Amino acid sequence: MATKAYGANAADKPLEALDIERRAVGPHDVAIDIAYCGVCHSDLHQVRSEWDGTLYPCVPGHEIVGHVTAVGDHVSAFKVGDTVGVGCMVDSCQGCASCDEGLEQYCENGFVGTYNGKTDDAPGHTLGGYSQNIVVKDKFVLKISHPADQLAAVAPLLCAGITTWSPLRHWKVGPGQKVGIVGIGGLGHMGIKLAHAMGAKVVAFTTSESKRQDALDLGADEVVVSRNAEEMQAHANSFDFILNTVAASHNLDAFTTLLKRDGTLTLVGVPEHAHPSPNVGALIFKRRSIAGSLIGGIAETQEMLDFCAEKGIVADIEMIRIQDIEDAYARMQKSDVKYRFVIDNATLAA
């Protein structure tokens, strides 16, 4: 099936219009016309070969919302016309137990990413959501129940939403807990919204005084400018959990010392180079932990989508034409977006 897409043929080439092929719908497949695709910072890392292993042509995009146009003979959970989503995974590698347990992202054999993952389909690797349509195994398709006028803002939930939801759920964030969210960007703004909706007292950390009101508007109960030593010291030894969304290298000790005994600082951002080594004493003497978290499994992602639909939670977005993707990348590198770009995939036909 021929479809229009946008992608790059080399790390030093801009994204441009491409014609790609999608496979025919198999017995367990779902074909989806893509309405919207969120723009993740990992798209930029991958397409520019800032991460190892990029395969070209590279068509990014793993925050996909659209409508079902066809289903395979063995598909019962979806029908033509359904509103659905696709996140960071489109297949399992070997069908091992971790997939049955909903832990695809932690499978030792890896998973097939929505783009740049190895596949039998031409050209030998997956091509993502900067395209008019996609064909996905039914097990990796998600049901969207938000109203139609929110669908564009739902798209970032498929990555930014689940990346923050997963650790909040795993460390059992809820009422009675004091939770910190470090960074107010594409991930952090979702972390604030979700932690607030889960009933926690939410403290947002930012390096910029100008973001104080933004964080309060997103649902934070309090905002701390992390460069202000007095504001930081006022929260020493008081947090049950801190979610750190910042992808730049920085001193983690400033946040571990804010944790209570048995508190956890969880990282979801991968920095350009390693964080400075943490003070081991600050961990040992209060049994604090530094942990990491990836995206989330399919069942967990569906749980997050259902929760967000019930609570009326979506991402704060700026809609763009696909033809403006390079400008969006340049702005994203300067953090000049509140808080996620989303592509109107109808512009692929222009």
C-alpha positions in Angstrom: 0.0 0.0 0.0 1.6 3.2 -1.2 1.5 6.2 1.2 3.0 9.6 1.6 5.4 10.3 4.4 8.1 12.6 5.6 11.6 11.4 6.5 15.3 11.7 6.0 17.7 9.7 3.8 20.8 10.6 5.9 21.8 12.2 9.2 22.9 15.4 7.5 19.8 15.7 5.2 16.6 17.6 6.1 13.3 15.8 6.3 11.5 15.7 3.0 8.5 14.2 1.3 8.9 10.4 0.7 6.7 7.8 -0.9 6.8 4.6 1.2 5.0 1.2 1.1 2.9 -0.3 3.9 2.3 -4.0 4.1 -1.0 -5.6 3.2 -3.3 -6.2 6.2 -2.6 -9.6 7.6 -4.9 -11.8 9.8 -3.8 -10.0 13.1 -3.2 -6.6 11.6 -5.0 -3.2 11.9 -4.7 -0.5 9.2 -4.9 3.0 10.5 -5.3 6.4 8.7 -3.2 8.7 10.8 -4.9 12.0 11.8 -2.2 13.4 14.2 1.3 12.5 15.2 3.2 14.1 18.1 6.8 15.2 17.8 9.1 13.7 20.4 12.7 14.8 21.1 13.7 11.2 20.4 12.5 11.7 16.8 15.2 14.4 16.4 17.9 12.3 18.1 17.1 9.3 15.9 16.8 11.0 12.6 20.0 12.9 13.1 21.9 9.8 14.2 22.6 11.3 17.6 21.7 7.9 18.9 23.5 4.9 17.5 21.9 2.6 14.9 19.7 4.8 12.8 18.5 3.1 9.7 17.7 5.1 6.6 15.3 6.2 5.2 14.1 7.2 8.6 10.5 8.2 9.0 10.0 9.2 12.7 6.9 9.4 14.8 5.5 7.2 17.7 2.7 9.3 19.1 0.0 8.3 16.7 -3.8 8.9 16.7 -6.0 7.9 13.9 -9.0 5.8 12.6 -9.2 2.2 11.7 -9.7 1.6 8.0 -9.3 -2.2 7.8 -8.8 -5.2 10.2 -7.5 -8.7 9.7 -9.7 -11.8 9.7 -8.6 -12.7 13.3 -9.0 -9.2 14.8 -12.0 -8.9 17.1 -11.1 -6.0 19.4 -11.2 -3.3 16.7 -13.5 -2.4 13.8 -13.4 0.0 10.9 -14.0 3.6 12.1 -12.7 3.1 15.6 -10.5 5.9 17.0 -7.2 4.3 18.0 -3.6 5.1 19.0 -0.2 3.7 18.5 2.8 4.4 20.8 6.4 3.4 20.8 6.0 -0.3 20.0 4.4 -2.0 17.0 5.4 -5.6 17.6 7.2 -8.1 19.9 10.5 -9.5 19.0 10.0 -13.2 19.8 6.7 -13.4 21.6 8.3 -14.2 24.9 6.8 -14.1 28.4 7.6 -10.4 29.1 5.0 -9.5 26.4 2.3 -11.6 28.1 3.1 -9.9 31.3 2.8 -6.4 29.8 6.5 -5.6 30.2 7.4 -5.3 26.5 9.7 -2.3 27.1 11.9 -4.3 29.5 12.2 -7.5 27.4 15.8 -8.7 27.3 15.3 -9.4 23.6 14.0 -5.9 22.9 10.9 -4.9 21.2 10.1 -3.6 17.7 9.9 0.2 17.8 7.3 2.1 15.8 10.2 3.4 13.7 13.8 2.2 13.2 12.9 -1.3 14.4 13.9 -4.4 12.5 11.1 -5.9 10.5 10.5 -8.2 7.5 8.6 -5.4 5.8 10.4 -3.3 3.2 12.8 -1.5 3.6 13.8 -3.9 6.5 13.0 -1.5 9.3 9.8 0.1 10.6 8.7 3.5 9.4 6.8 5.7 11.8 3.9 8.2 12.1 5.1 11.1 10.0 2.9 9.4 7.3 -0.6 9.1 6.1 -1.2 5.6 7.4 0.3 2.6 9.2 -0.4 -1.1 9.6 0.1 -2.5 13.1 -0.4 -5.9 14.9 -3.7 -5.7 16.8 -2.0 -6.4 20.2 -0.2 -3.1 19.9 -3.1 -0.9 19.0 -4.8 1.2 21.7 -8.3 2.4 22.2 -8.9 6.1 22.4 -12.1 7.3 24.2 -11.4 11.1 24.3 -13.8 13.3 22.4 -13.0 14.2 18.8 -11.9 17.8 19.5 -9.2 16.5 21.8 -7.6 14.0 19.6 -4.6 16.1 18.5 -3.8 16.7 22.2 -4.1 13.0 22.9 -1.2 12.1 20.6 1.6 13.0 23.0 0.0 10.8 25.7 1.3 7.9 23.6 4.9 8.7 24.7 5.1 11.7 27.1 2.0 10.5 28.9 3.0 6.9 29.4 6.6 7.8 30.2 5.5 9.8 33.2 2.5 7.6 34.1 4.5 4.4 34.3 6.9 5.5 37.2 4.1 7.3 39.0 2.1 4.1 39.0 5.0 1.8 39.7 6.0 3.8 42.8 2.4 4.0 43.9 1.9 7.7 43.8 -1.4 8.8 45.4 -3.2 10.8 48.1 -1.1 11.6 51.2 2.2 11.7 49.2 4.5 14.6 48.5 5.8 14.3 44.9 8.3 16.3 43.0 8.4 16.8 39.2 11.7 18.1 37.9 11.5 20.0 34.6 8.5 21.7 33.1 8.6 20.5 29.4 7.1 17.9 27.2 7.5 15.2 29.9 7.3 17.3 33.0 4.1 19.1 32.2 2.4 15.7 31.8 4.0 14.5 35.1 2.5 17.5 36.9 -1.0 16.9 35.4 -0.9 13.2 36.2 0.5 13.3 39.7 -2.1 16.0 40.6 -4.9 13.9 39.2 -3.7 10.9 41.2 -4.2 12.9 44.4 -0.6 13.7 45.4 0.7 17.0 46.7 2.8 18.1 43.7 5.9 20.3 43.8 7.3 21.4 40.5 11.0 22.2 40.1 12.3 24.5 37.4 15.5 26.5 36.8 13.4 29.4 35.5 11.4 31.9 37.6 9.4 32.7 34.4 7.9 29.2 34.5 6.5 29.5 38.1 3.0 30.5 37.1 3.0 28.0 34.2 3.6 25.1 36.6 0.9 26.3 39.0 -1.6 26.5 36.1 -0.7 22.9 35.1 -1.7 21.7 38.6 1.4 22.1 40.8 0.6 23.0 44.5 4.0 24.7 44.8 6.9 25.6 42.6 10.6 25.6 43.5 13.3 27.4 41.5 16.1 24.8 41.8 18.8 27.5 41.5 17.5 29.1 44.7 19.3 27.3 47.6 16.9 28.6 50.2 13.8 27.3 48.4 15.5 23.9 47.9 16.6 23.7 51.6 13.1 24.3 52.7 12.1 21.0 51.3 15.0 18.8 52.6 14.0 15.3 53.7 10.4 15.7 52.8 9.6 14.0 49.5 8.2 10.5 49.1 9.0 10.4 45.4 10.6 12.7 42.8 10.2 12.2 39.0 13.1 13.8 37.2 12.3 14.5 33.5 15.3 16.5 32.6 17.4 15.1 29.7 20.5 17.3 30.4 23.4 16.3 32.7 23.0 17.8 36.1 23.8 17.3 39.8 21.4 14.7 41.2 22.4 15.3 44.8 20.4 18.5 44.9 17.3 16.3 44.6 18.2 13.1 46.5 18.7 15.1 49.6 15.1 16.3 49.4 13.9 12.7 49.7 12.5 11.2 52.9 13.9 7.9 54.3 13.2 5.2 51.7 12.3 7.9 49.1 13.0 7.4 45.4 14.3 9.7 42.7 13.3 8.2 39.3 15.0 9.4 36.0 13.2 9.3 32.7 15.5 11.6 30.7 18.7 10.4 29.0 21.3 13.1 29.2 23.8 13.9 26.4 26.6 12.7 28.8 26.6 11.1 32.2 25.3 12.9 35.3 28.0 13.6 37.9 28.4 10.7 40.3 25.9 11.0 43.2 27.0 11.3 46.9 26.7 7.7 48.1 26.4 8.8 51.7 23.2 10.7 50.9 21.7 7.5 49.7 23.1 5.1 52.3 22.1 7.0 55.4 18.4 7.4 54.6 18.1 4.3 52.3 17.2 6.5 49.4 17.2 5.2 45.8 18.0 6.5 42.4 16.0 4.6 39.7 15.2 4.7 36.1 12.0 4.1 34.0 11.4 3.6 30.3 8.0 4.1 28.5 5.4 1.5 29.6 3.7 -1.7 28.4 0.6 -1.8 26.2 -1.8 -2.7 29.1 -0.3 0.1 31.2 -0.6 2.6 28.3 -4.3 1.6 27.9 -4.8 2.2 31.6 -3.2 5.6 31.3 -5.4 6.6 28.3 -8.5 5.5 30.1 -7.6 7.5 33.2 -6.8 10.6 31.1 -10.1 10.3 29.3 -12.0 10.0 32.6 -10.1 13.0 34.1 -10.1 15.1 30.9 -6.3 15.2 30.7 -4.5 15.9 27.5 -1.2 17.4 26.5 -0.7 21.2 25.9 0.2 21.3 22.2 1.0 23.5 19.3 -0.2 22.1 15.9 2.1 22.3 12.9 2.1 21.4 9.3 4.4 18.5 8.3 6.2 21.0 6.0 7.3 22.9 9.1 8.9 20.0 10.9 12.5 21.3 10.5 11.5 24.6 12.1 9.8 22.7 14.9 13.0 20.7 15.5 15.0 23.9 15.8 12.5 25.4 18.2 12.3 22.2 20.2 16.1 22.3 20.7 15.7 25.7 22.3 12.7 24.5 24.4 10.6 27.0 22.5 7.3 25.1 22.7 4.5 24.7 25.3 4.8 21.8 25.5 4.6 19.4 22.5 4.3 19.9 18.8 1.7 17.8 17.0 1.6 17.3 13.3 -1.7 17.6 11.4 -1.1 14.6 9.1 -3.7 15.9 6.6 -1.0 18.3 5.5 0.9 15.4 4.0 -1.5 15.5 1.1 -0.6 19.2 0.4 
